[in-house]
Amino acid sequence: MSPSAVPASTANGQFENDLNLSLVGLGVEYPPFLVGPEALETLANRFYPPSTALKKVLSINRFTGIETRAAIGDVDHPLVNQPNAPSIKELNEIFRHEGVRLSVNACKQAIEEWGGSVDDITHLVSTTCTNSANPGFDHFVVKQLGIKSSVEKILLHGIGCSGGMAAMRTAAHLALGSSYRGKPARVLVLACEISSLLVRSELDSIDQDQQTRVGVCLFSDCASAAVLSNGIGEDEGPEPIYELLGWKHQIIDGTEDDLGFDVDPLGWKVVLTPRVPALASAAVSPCFHDLVKSIPGLQKDSQSPIAADFDWALHPGGSLIITGVEQAMDLTPEHLRASYEIYMKYGNSSSATIISVLNKLRESEGKERVIACAFGPGIALEMMVLRRRKEPSSSANGFEESEANGSSDHDGSAVNVAASANGVAQANGNCTSTHSVNSQHEQRATNGAAIETALLSADGAAVNGTSELNGSTRADGANGSASSLPVEDLD
């Protein structure tokens, strides 16, 4: 790409046909424990008396469609078994150890696949919503990786689940700036979240305020990384995994109070109202059409492609986010196979999830072009168009070989939770949420009842929450594979 072409690359909302930006390395690091839905019930029974709100949350917890979530510890982790919820100081100390460790390992995977040297990294764009200490966690990641201290760092905050995509978008702009100057750019993108230790704080709120806080049933821990290159200075550079064709950032007006992560003396607390799935799903179509029209290379005979012409790497914020977008965009579960699989096995790891979904998607054959999409506080919508380049591998970073064909061992039925008249969540039909690449999801519940209607208390309180720990299954921390060995046999 010539420097003279760069200033017009996003002028008038249009992208050049060749931005010469690509993802050349990906890395995903999940912590060693995979936790089941029973963990929340275990902790709730240990420390809290029965109540209407708690009963409602535990009922919802059984039917999220998540089979296991990644966590840094088991149900007996000391910090979640104290008389009181851990303080911000304690949470920060854990993040400085566990979060940085996960981050370093994810970055090493991405750098190794890229094949370059840490000395060639020009920028680091990081994000987290579960730590806010200064200096940021990226400072310690740089030191442990041995990256030169003069690397240009940016730490993004306040963007929650959309953080991974916002970091990639920021990295793309930095790389384009370097291209304009004729300089190489190798931007390391990093997202890390430790949500699991917030479980006690969330259970406190459920107990004290009698709020139905569904986030406690969804969130998990993960770090993910990517290396973005502008191609300058590479004689025979690494084969791109994905090429970036264009992107779009949009705020849904009037939704600041619907999705967030509020500061609390005991950490942070998720804000998630029942309006979010419908708001998010409705915003995707206009954003998609605007984005594909802005990329001339996607037009054929003056016609823009439709959503089903792409594979979709959708941030799995919840079962109704995935199924809502699936229906709004007239997609099939096959288009969203990677999102379903990551959601079912690892849960929602906030900003770190989108790179994990992209990593999973590249394991299986599929459509040449991909739409990546995520939602965050604001409500912010991030969308990006990518093109596959590298052939599917039998075992991409972060996952076991048994998943390499993109298929699942489970029957593919969607999550369906119906609301009863008193607002308590009830199971409706087959409530296992997963996806088999070679089969379709079963039809969703015939009454069409949305899970969110079951998440309101009698006075209409907003739905809020975060995640917990369970030690029933431990994973191989390097590749996320489950082990049947007892926890005490795995060091």
KEKE-425741 format. One record per residue (C-alpha): residue number from 0; residue in three letters; y, x, z. Coordinates in steps of 0.001 Angstrom, whole numbers, plus 524288, in hexadecimal, padded with zeros to 5 digits. Each point is the difference from the previous one (the first is absolute). Layout:
N
R     i    aa      c2      c1      c3
R   NUM   Ala       Y       X       Z
...
END
This chain:
491
R     i    aa      c2      c1      c3
R     0   Met   80000   80000   80000
R     1   Ser   80CF0   805CF   7FBFC
R     2   Pro   80AEB   800B6   80A19
R     3   Ser   808C1   7F7F0   7F736
R     4   Ala   7F655   7F4D0   800A6
R     5   Val   7FFBA   7FF2A   80EA6
R     6   Pro   80D1E   7F95E   802DA
R     7   Ala   7FBEA   7F477   7F79C
R     8   Ser   7F292   7FEFC   80618
R     9   Thr   80402   7F457   8083F
R    10   Ala   80CFE   7FCA4   7F9B9
R    11   Asn   80262   7F186   7FDB7
R    12   Gly   7F360   7FD29   8071D
R    13   Gln   7F7E9   80672   7F54A
R    14   Phe   7F66A   80B41   8015F
R    15   Glu   7FD6D   80A8E   7F5EE
R    16   Asn   7F2BD   7FF8B   7F96D
R    17   Asp   7FC3B   80D0B   8060D
R    18   Leu   8053F   80331   80D78
R    19   Asn   7F62C   80B23   800FF
R    20   Leu   7FD0D   7FC81   80E1F
R    21   Ser   7F224   7FFA2   80503
R    22   Leu   7F7B4   7FFB3   80C3E
R    23   Val   7F763   80C16   7FF5E
R    24   Gly   7F9A2   7FF9D   80D5E
R    25   Leu   7FC6B   7F578   809E6
R    26   Gly   7FB22   80101   80DE7
R    27   Val   7FBDB   7F5D3   80A07
R    28   Glu   7FC40   802E4   80E12
R    29   Tyr   7FAFA   7F541   808D7
R    30   Pro   7FD5C   80307   80E59
R    31   Pro   7F208   800E8   80503
R    32   Phe   7FDF5   7F256   80574
R    33   Leu   7FD75   7F37B   7F87D
R    34   Val   8028B   7F451   808CD
R    35   Gly   7FB17   7F218   7FF1F
R    36   Pro   80677   7F309   80387
R    37   Glu   7F8CD   7FFB5   80CFE
R    38   Ala   808AB   80AD6   80586
R    39   Leu   80BBE   7F745   801CE
R    40   Glu   7F7E8   7F629   80774
R    41   Thr   7FA8C   80ADA   8089B
R    42   Leu   80D74   804F8   803B9
R    43   Ala   8057A   7F256   801AE
R    44   Asn   7F513   7FC63   80963
R    45   Arg   801CB   80C81   807B2
R    46   Phe   80E69   7FE9D   802C0
R    47   Tyr   80509   7F23B   7FD4B
R    48   Pro   7FD19   7F256   80505
R    49   Pro   7FBF0   7F558   7F666
R    50   Ser   80B4B   7F894   7F9C9
R    51   Thr   802A9   7F735   7F46A
R    52   Ala   80713   80AA1   7F863
R    53   Leu   7F5A1   80A30   8029B
R    54   Lys   7F52E   7F6A5   7FC2B
R    55   Lys   8070E   7FD38   7F34B
R    56   Val   801D7   80E70   7FCDF
R    57   Leu   7F1D5   80338   802E4
R    58   Ser   7FB9C   7F4C9   7F74E
R    59   Ile   80862   8051A   7F4D6
R    60   Asn   7FAFC   80DB1   8028E
R    61   Arg   7F234   7FBDB   7FC8F
R    62   Phe   803EF   7FB21   7F283
R    63   Thr   809BE   809C5   7FA61
R    64   Gly   7F5F6   804D4   7F62E
R    65   Ile   800F6   80DB8   805AB
R    66   Glu   7F2B0   8053B   803BE
R    67   Thr   80494   80CEC   805B0
R    68   Arg   80CC9   80725   80217
R    69   Ala   802BA   80E7C   80145
R    70   Ala   804A5   8047B   80D67
R    71   Ile   80204   80CC7   80735
R    72   Gly   7F7B1   7FBCC   80BA5
R    73   Asp   7F62F   7F63A   80504
R    74   Val   80179   7F441   808D4
R    75   Asp   7FF58   80913   80BCE
R    76   His   80B3A   808B2   7FBB5
R    77   Pro   807A5   80393   80C70
R    78   Leu   80D43   7FB87   7FAEF
R    79   Val   7FB71   7F21C   7FD8E
R    80   Asn   7F8E7   7FF26   80CFE
R    81   Gln   80B32   80346   80922
R    82   Pro   80554   7F587   80927
R    83   Asn   80BDD   7FF07   7F70C
R    84   Ala   8025E   80197   7F17E
R    85   Pro   80329   80DFF   7FBBE
R    86   Ser   80E49   80409   7FFC3
R    87   Ile   80775   804C4   7F41C
R    88   Lys   7FEEE   80DD2   80596
R    89   Glu   7F136   7FF00   800A4
R    90   Leu   7FF4A   7FA21   7F266
R    91   Asn   80875   80AF5   7FAA9
R    92   Glu   7F76B   80A75   80611
R    93   Ile   7F3EF   7FA06   7F9C3
R    94   Phe   806CB   7FEE5   7F2CB
R    95   Arg   80453   80E36   8009C
R    96   His   7F1C3   803BE   8016F
R    97   Glu   7F7F2   7F5D8   7F8B9
R    98   Gly   80A1B   7FBE1   7F5F7
R    99   Val   80352   80DE8   7FC3C
R   100   Arg   7F18A   80386   7FF4E
R   101   Leu   7FCFB   7F49E   7F6F0
R   102   Ser   80C05   80339   7F7D4
R   103   Val   7FC7C   80E4D   7FE65
R   104   Asn   7F237   7FC98   7FBB6
R   105   Ala   804B6   7F5DC   7F624
R   106   Cys   809D4   809AD   7FA72
R   107   Lys   7F5AC   80A8E   7FEE0
R   108   Gln   7F77B   7F6D4   7F802
R   109   Ala   80B37   7FCA7   7F6C2
R   110   Ile   8040A   80E3C   7FE83
R   111   Glu   7F207   8044F   7FD8C
R   112   Glu   7FE32   7F605   7F527
R   113   Trp   80CF8   803ED   7F9FB
R   114   Gly   7FB79   80E25   80027
R   115   Gly   80D51   805CB   802D3
R   116   Ser   80558   8080C   80B29
R   117   Val   807A4   7FB15   80BAB
R   118   Asp   80A40   809FB   7FBDF
R   119   Asp   80271   7F7D4   7F3D1
R   120   Ile   80304   7F374   80763
R   121   Thr   80E6A   7FD2D   7FDE4
R   122   His   801D4   7F372   807C1
R   123   Leu   7F95A   7F825   80AA7
R   124   Val   8026A   7F15D   800F2
R   125   Ser   7F9C3   7F9FD   80C11
R   126   Thr   7FFDC   7F2D5   80695
R   127   Thr   7FB20   7F987   80C63
R   128   Cys   80391   7F3FF   807E9
R   129   Thr   7F7EE   80375   80C00
R   130   Asn   807BC   80BF0   8045A
R   131   Ser   80E8E   802A7   800B2
R   132   Ala   80117   80D07   80720
R   133   Asn   80934   80AC0   7FBAB
R   134   Pro   7FCCD   80926   7F9B6
R   135   Gly   7F725   7F722   7F848
R   136   Phe   7F166   801C0   7FECF
R   137   Asp   80209   805DD   7F26C
R   138   His   805FF   80C0B   80667
R   139   Phe   7F322   802FB   806D7
R   140   Val   7F7F9   7FCF6   7F3E3
R   141   Val   807EC   80A08   7F85D
R   142   Lys   7FD7C   80A3F   80A65
R   143   Gln   7F163   7FD99   8008E
R   144   Leu   7FE89   7FFEC   7F13D
R   145   Gly   80798   80CA2   7FEB7
R   146   Ile   80A00   7FA1C   7F6CD
R   147   Lys   80C72   807F0   7FF22
R   148   Ser   80A6C   7FB6B   80989
R   149   Ser   809DF   7FE87   7F4F3
R   150   Val   7F849   7F4D2   7F9D4
R   151   Glu   808CB   7F432   7FE0B
R   152   Lys   7FB4D   7F58C   80981
R   153   Ile   80320   7F188   800A3
R   154   Leu   7FA79   7F728   80AAA
R   155   Leu   800F0   7F174   7FD02
R   156   His   8007A   7F62B   80B19
R   157   Gly   801D6   7F15C   80187
R   158   Ile   7F7D8   7FC3C   7F432
R   159   Gly   7F2C9   7FCF2   80618
R   160   Cys   7F4C9   7FC7C   7F702
R   161   Ser   807E9   802C7   7F3B7
R   162   Gly   8024D   80DF8   80490
R   163   Gly   7F577   80680   7F7DF
R   164   Met   8055B   7FA58   7F36A
R   165   Ala   80E1E   80262   80405
R   166   Ala   7FC56   80E2E   8025D
R   167   Met   7FA03   800FE   7F267
R   168   Arg   80C0F   7F9B9   7FA14
R   169   Thr   808C2   8098C   8073B
R   170   Ala   7F770   80B53   7FBA5
R   171   Ala   8011B   7FB67   7F1EA
R   172   His   80ECF   7FFFB   8009F
R   173   Leu   8001A   80DA0   80602
R   174   Ala   7F6F7   804E7   7F54F
R   175   Leu   8088F   7FA02   7F569
R   176   Gly   80BAE   806F4   805F3
R   177   Ser   7F8B7   80CD5   7FF47
R   178   Ser   7FC40   7FD20   7F1E0
R   179   Tyr   80E50   7FE0C   7FC97
R   180   Arg   802BE   80D75   8057C
R   181   Gly   7F467   805B5   7F8C7
R   182   Lys   7F92A   80369   80CB8
R   183   Pro   7F1F5   7FD6B   80424
R   184   Ala   7FD4B   7F597   80A37
R   185   Arg   7F37E   7FF05   807D5
R   186   Val   802B6   7F55A   809DC
R   187   Leu   7F68D   7FDE0   80B30
R   188   Val   80005   7F1AC   80418
R   189   Leu   7FACB   7FCB7   80D8C
R   190   Ala   7FE0B   7F375   807C2
R   191   Cys   7FA07   7FF49   80D90
R   192   Glu   7FE2B   7F4EF   809C0
R   193   Ile   7F9B5   7FF1F   80D7F
R   194   Ser   8001F   7F176   80335
R   195   Ser   7F3D2   7FE89   8083C
R   196   Leu   805B9   8043E   80D11
R   197   Leu   809F6   7F4F6   7FF8C
R   198   Val   7F574   7F60E   8033A
R   199   Arg   80334   7FEF8   80E7C
R   200   Ser   80E6B   7FDD8   7FD89
R   201   Glu   7FC9E   7F51F   7F685
R   202   Leu   7F64D   7F9DF   80952
R   203   Asp   80A93   8007E   80A86
R   204   Ser   808E4   7F7DC   7F759
R   205   Ile   7F53A   7F65D   7FCBC
R   206   Asp   7FD29   7FE58   80E81
R   207   Gln   80DFF   7FFAD   80510
R   208   Asp   806E5   7F8B6   7F500
R   209   Gln   7F47E   7F7CD   7FB3D
R   210   Gln   802C1   80410   7F1F7
R   211   Thr   7F5D6   80003   7F549
R   212   Arg   80139   80DF3   7FB20
R   213   Val   7F6E6   801CD   7F46D
R   214   Gly   803B3   80E15   7FD1D
R   215   Val   7F757   8042D   80B4F
R   216   Cys   7F49D   7FC04   7F751
R   217   Leu   803F9   80799   7F3D6
R   218   Phe   80546   80DB8   801D3
R   219   Ser   7F92C   80D32   7FFE7
R   220   Asp   80240   80EBA   7FF81
R   221   Cys   800A3   808E4   7F41E
R   222   Ala   8072F   80B08   7F93C
R   223   Ser   800E2   8012E   7F154
R   224   Ala   8068C   80993   7F6CA
R   225   Ala   802E1   8026E   7F1B2
R   226   Val   8059F   80AFD   7F7D9
R   227   Leu   809B8   7FBA1   7F596
R   228   Ser   80372   8096C   7F4FE
R   229   Asn   80A6E   80009   7F571
R   230   Gly   7F7B6   80925   7F7A5
R   231   Ile   80A30   80A9B   7FE97
R   232   Gly   7FA67   80DA0   801A0
R   233   Glu   7F1EC   7FC01   7FD96
R   234   Asp   7F9DD   806C4   7F444
R   235   Glu   7F31B   7F912   8018D
R   236   Gly   802F1   7F740   80B5D
R   237   Pro   7F65D   7F798   8076E
R   238   Glu   7FB61   7F3C3   7F93E
R   239   Pro   807F5   7F4A8   80560
R   240   Ile   7F925   7F5B7   80808
R   241   Tyr   80AC3   7F623   7FD39
R   242   Glu   80C43   800F0   7F7C3
R   243   Leu   80C0C   7F8D9   80507
R   244   Leu   805F3   7F707   7F5CD
R   245   Gly   80A35   7F8AF   80802
R   246   Trp   80306   7F97D   80CF3
R   247   Lys   8081C   7F575   80678
R   248   His   80538   7FDA5   80DBB
R   249   Gln   80489   7F27B   80408
R   250   Ile   8042F   7F8F6   80C6D
R   251   Ile   7FC66   7F1B6   801DE
R   252   Asp   80C89   7F9CF   804EB
R   253   Gly   80044   7F944   80D2D
R   254   Thr   7F34A   805C9   80514
R   255   Glu   80477   80A53   809C0
R   256   Asp   7FA10   7F851   80B42
R   257   Asp   7F2EC   7FD95   7F976
R   258   Leu   7FA3A   80DA7   7FFA3
R   259   Gly   80337   80B7B   808A4
R   260   Phe   7FC23   80992   80A91
R   261   Asp   808AC   7FE63   80BE4
R   262   Val   802DA   80AD6   809B7
R   263   Asp   7FA69   7FD4E   80D7B
R   264   Pro   7FF7C   807D7   80CB5
R   265   Leu   7F15B   800F1   7FDBC
R   266   Gly   800A1   8041D   7F1CB
R   267   Trp   8020A   7F6BE   7F4A8
R   268   Lys   7FC28   7F1F0   7FDA0
R   269   Val   7FCF6   7F9CF   7F300
R   270   Val   8081B   7F47A   7FB44
R   271   Leu   7F847   7F7F3   7F63E
R   272   Thr   80335   7F1C6   7FDA0
R   273   Pro   7F75D   7F613   7F8FF
R   274   Arg   8097C   7FFFB   7F483
R   275   Val   7FC88   80DDB   7FBCC
R   276   Pro   7F43B   7FD85   7F70D
R   277   Ala   80703   7F560   7F852
R   278   Leu   80CB6   807AD   7FF36
R   279   Ala   7F90A   80C42   7FB90
R   280   Ser   7F772   7F93F   7F605
R   281   Ala   80B84   7F8B6   7FA0B
R   282   Ala   807E2   80C8C   7FE79
R   283   Val   7F592   8078A   7F8AB
R   284   Ser   800A1   7F8DC   7F2EF
R   285   Pro   80E9B   8019F   7FD27
R   286   Cys   7FF92   80E1C   8049D
R   287   Phe   7F442   802D2   7F750
R   288   His   80635   7FA0F   7F3EA
R   289   Asp   80CD2   8072C   80219
R   290   Leu   7F8F1   80CD9   801F6
R   291   Val   7F727   7FF64   7F416
R   292   Lys   80B92   7FC15   7F77A
R   293   Ser   80727   80C34   8049F
R   294   Ile   7F564   808EA   7FA91
R   295   Pro   800E6   7FFE0   7F11A
R   296   Gly   7F2D0   80690   7FE71
R   297   Leu   7F945   7F40D   80596
R   298   Gln   80546   7F6C5   7F5A3
R   299   Lys   7F76E   7FC97   7F45F
R   300   Asp   80557   7F7DE   7F4D5
R   301   Ser   80B7E   7FC99   808C2
R   302   Gln   7F685   7FA55   809EC
R   303   Ser   7FE88   8047F   80DF9
R   304   Pro   7F284   8016B   8060C
R   305   Ile   7FB6B   7F609   809EE
R   306   Ala   7FBA9   802F4   80DE9
R   307   Ala   7F194   7FF3D   7FC82
R   308   Asp   801BD   80B3C   7F661
R   309   Phe   8012B   8092F   80BC3
R   310   Asp   7F7AE   803E1   80B64
R   311   Trp   8073D   7FD6B   80CBE
R   312   Ala   80177   80916   80BA8
R   313   Leu   805BA   7F619   8097A
R   314   His   8030B   80394   80E00
R   315   Pro   7F628   7F7C6   807BB
R   316   Gly   8096A   7FAC5   80A24
R   317   Gly   7F6D6   7F4C7   8032D
R   318   Ser   7F601   7F762   7F96D
R   319   Leu   80A1C   7F5F9   7FBCD
R   320   Ile   808CF   80A7F   7FA59
R   321   Ile   7F4F5   80456   7F720
R   322   Thr   7FB18   7F27E   7FC4B
R   323   Gly   80DED   7FAE9   7FEAB
R   324   Val   803A3   80A6C   7F616
R   325   Glu   7F2E5   7FE22   7F951
R   326   Gln   802F2   7F19F   7FDE1
R   327   Ala   80E86   80196   7FCF1
R   328   Met   7FD46   80A24   7F571
R   329   Asp   7F3A9   7F979   7FAA3
R   330   Leu   7F79F   80BB8   8037B
R   331   Thr   7F1B3   8011D   803BD
R   332   Pro   7FA26   80753   80B8E
R   333   Glu   7FBED   80A66   7F63A
R   334   His   80E55   8035A   7FDB0
R   335   Leu   801F0   80197   80EAA
R   336   Arg   7F2CD   805FB   80350
R   337   Ala   80589   80C3C   80672
R   338   Ser   80951   7F827   80891
R   339   Tyr   7F50B   7F715   8049F
R   340   Glu   7F712   80B5F   80317
R   341   Ile   80A01   807E4   8079A
R   342   Tyr   80441   7F3E9   8078A
R   343   Met   7F21A   7FC6C   8039D
R   344   Lys   7FB96   80D87   80448
R   345   Tyr   80C56   80633   8058B
R   346   Gly   809D6   7F51B   8025E
R   347   Asn   80EA9   80106   7FDFA
R   348   Ser   804C5   80DDA   802AC
R   349   Ser   80E19   7FC77   7FCC4
R   350   Ser   80710   80A3B   7F7B4
R   351   Ala   7F3EE   80896   7FE63
R   352   Thr   7F7E2   7F54B   7F9A3
R   353   Ile   80545   7FFE2   7F20F
R   354   Ile   7FBF4   80DFA   7FCF3
R   355   Ser   7F29E   7FCD8   805AE
R   356   Val   7FF00   7F456   7F6C6
R   357   Leu   803FD   8086C   7F455
R   358   Asn   7F5F3   80A03   80424
R   359   Lys   7F574   7F59A   800AC
R   360   Leu   803F9   7F9F6   7F301
R   361   Arg   7FE89   80CAE   7F886
R   362   Glu   7F1B2   800D9   80400
R   363   Ser   7FBFE   7F535   7F6A3
R   364   Glu   80239   7FD9C   7F1A6
R   365   Gly   80A61   7F606   7FD1B
R   366   Lys   80C20   7FCF1   7F85C
R   367   Glu   80882   80B1D   7FB28
R   368   Arg   80C44   7FB24   806CD
R   369   Val   801CA   7FCA3   80E4B
R   370   Ile   809F8   7F839   807B4
R   371   Ala   80237   80537   80DBD
R   372   Cys   806CE   7F675   80919
R   373   Ala   8039B   7FF71   80E6B
R   374   Phe   8087F   7F82B   80945
R   375   Gly   807ED   804BF   80BA2
R   376   Pro   80A89   7FBA9   80978
R   377   Gly   80BD6   7F9FB   7F9AD
R   378   Ile   7F7C4   7FA12   7F9BB
R   379   Ala   7FF78   80B64   7F67B
R   380   Leu   7F77B   7FFB0   7F3F5
R   381   Glu   7FBEE   80CCA   7F9A3
R   382   Met   7F946   80024   7F2CB
R   383   Met   7FBEE   80AE8   7F6EC
R   384   Val   7F915   8010D   7F2E5
R   385   Leu   7F665   80B2A   7FE76
R   386   Arg   7F6BF   80479   7F567
R   387   Arg   7F29A   80591   802F6
R   388   Arg   7FCF1   80D58   7FA5C
R   389   Lys   7F4CB   8063C   80774
R   390   Glu   7F24B   7FAB7   7FE1C
R   391   Pro   7F9AC   7F933   80BBB
R   392   Ser   7F928   80979   8091A
R   393   Ser   7F381   7FDC3   80789
R   394   Ser   80683   80301   80D01
R   395   Ala   80EC7   8002E   800A9
R   396   Asn   80714   804EF   80C0C
R   397   Gly   7FE48   7F831   80C52
R   398   Phe   7F445   7F752   7FCBC
R   399   Glu   7F15A   800E6   7FF77
R   400   Glu   7F867   800DE   7F36F
R   401   Ser   7F978   7F2D9   8022D
R   402   Glu   80D06   7F993   7FD44
R   403   Ala   80308   80826   7F3F3
R   404   Asn   7FCE2   7F528   7F658
R   405   Gly   809FE   7F74F   8069A
R   406   Ser   7F5DE   7F620   80445
R   407   Ser   7FD2D   7FA54   80D46
R   408   Asp   7F365   7FCC1   806DA
R   409   His   80555   7F2FA   80441
R   410   Asp   800B0   7F2B6   7FA03
R   411   Gly   80D6C   7FDB4   7FA86
R   412   Ser   805FB   7F489   80706
R   413   Ala   80E32   7FE62   803A9
R   414   Val   8050E   7FE57   80DB6
R   415   Asn   802B1   7F1E6   8034E
R   416   Val   804D4   7FB52   80D14
R   417   Ala   803FB   7F1E3   8012A
R   418   Ala   8098C   7FA91   809D8
R   419   Ser   7FBAA   7F50E   808CA
R   420   Ala   80965   7F579   8045F
R   421   Asn   80378   80736   80C7C
R   422   Gly   802C3   80CA9   7F8C7
R   423   Val   7F44D   80794   804E9
R   424   Ala   7F9A3   8085F   7F573
R   425   Gln   7F2C1   7FB06   7FB9D
R   426   Ala   7F654   80693   7F702
R   427   Asn   7FEE6   7F8FD   7F300
R   428   Gly   7F41C   8029A   7F7AE
R   429   Asn   7FB5F   80DB0   7FCFD
R   430   Cys   809A3   808F7   806AB
R   431   Thr   7FBA3   80D93   7FC2F
R   432   Ser   80A6E   806A0   7F7EB
R   433   Thr   7FBA4   80A35   7F651
R   434   His   7FE06   801EA   7F18A
R   435   Ser   7F512   803F3   7F6F4
R   436   Val   8049C   805BC   7F32B
R   437   Asn   7F4DD   7F96C   7F8F0
R   438   Ser   80219   7F277   805B2
R   439   Gln   80B11   7F687   80265
R   440   His   80530   7FB9C   80D01
R   441   Glu   7FB4A   7F291   803F2
R   442   Gln   809EB   7F525   7FF3A
R   443   Arg   8099C   7FFCE   80B3A
R   444   Ala   7FF73   7F4D8   809B8
R   445   Thr   80139   7F304   7F914
R   446   Asn   80A25   7FAB9   80957
R   447   Gly   80905   80B30   7FC67
R   448   Ala   8044B   80183   80E23
R   449   Ala   80786   80CAF   801D8
R   450   Ile   7FCD8   808E3   80B53
R   451   Glu   80E4F   800E0   803BD
R   452   Thr   800AB   7F1DB   8044C
R   453   Ala   7F604   8037F   80A51
R   454   Leu   80862   80B0C   80500
R   455   Leu   80B15   7F81C   805B9
R   456   Ser   800B1   7FC21   80E15
R   457   Ala   80414   7F22F   8035F
R   458   Asp   80E4E   803C3   8006E
R   459   Gly   7FF94   806DC   7F2DB
R   460   Ala   80088   80DE1   8052D
R   461   Ala   7FF4D   80AA7   7F5C2
R   462   Val   7F36E   80735   7FDA4
R   463   Asn   7FFEA   80E21   80469
R   464   Gly   7F66B   80ADB   80313
R   465   Thr   7F940   80D1D   7FDEF
R   466   Ser   7F29B   80662   80188
R   467   Glu   7F56C   80482   80962
R   468   Leu   7F50F   809B2   80208
R   469   Asn   7F14E   7FEC4   7FFC9
R   470   Gly   7F58D   80A49   80131
R   471   Ser   7F45D   7F8EF   7FA34
R   472   Thr   80018   80819   7F38C
R   473   Arg   804B4   80DA4   7FD7F
R   474   Ala   803A3   8053F   7F2B6
R   475   Asp   8001D   80D5F   7FA0A
R   476   Gly   80E6E   80318   80166
R   477   Ala   80081   807E2   7F37E
R   478   Asn   7FA6F   7F5CC   7F705
R   479   Gly   8006F   7F34F   8079C
R   480   Ser   7F16F   7FD95   7FEFF
R   481   Ala   7F969   7F82B   80A92
R   482   Ser   7F557   80604   80829
R   483   Ser   7F4EC   7F935   806F0
R   484   Leu   7FF0C   80AFE   809F7
R   485   Pro   80489   7FD43   80DD4
R   486   Val   80DF2   80426   80297
R   487   Glu   7FBBA   80A19   809FF
R   488   Asp   7F7BB   806CE   7F576
R   489   Leu   80BC2   8022B   7F720
R   490   Asp   8097E   80ACF   80353
END
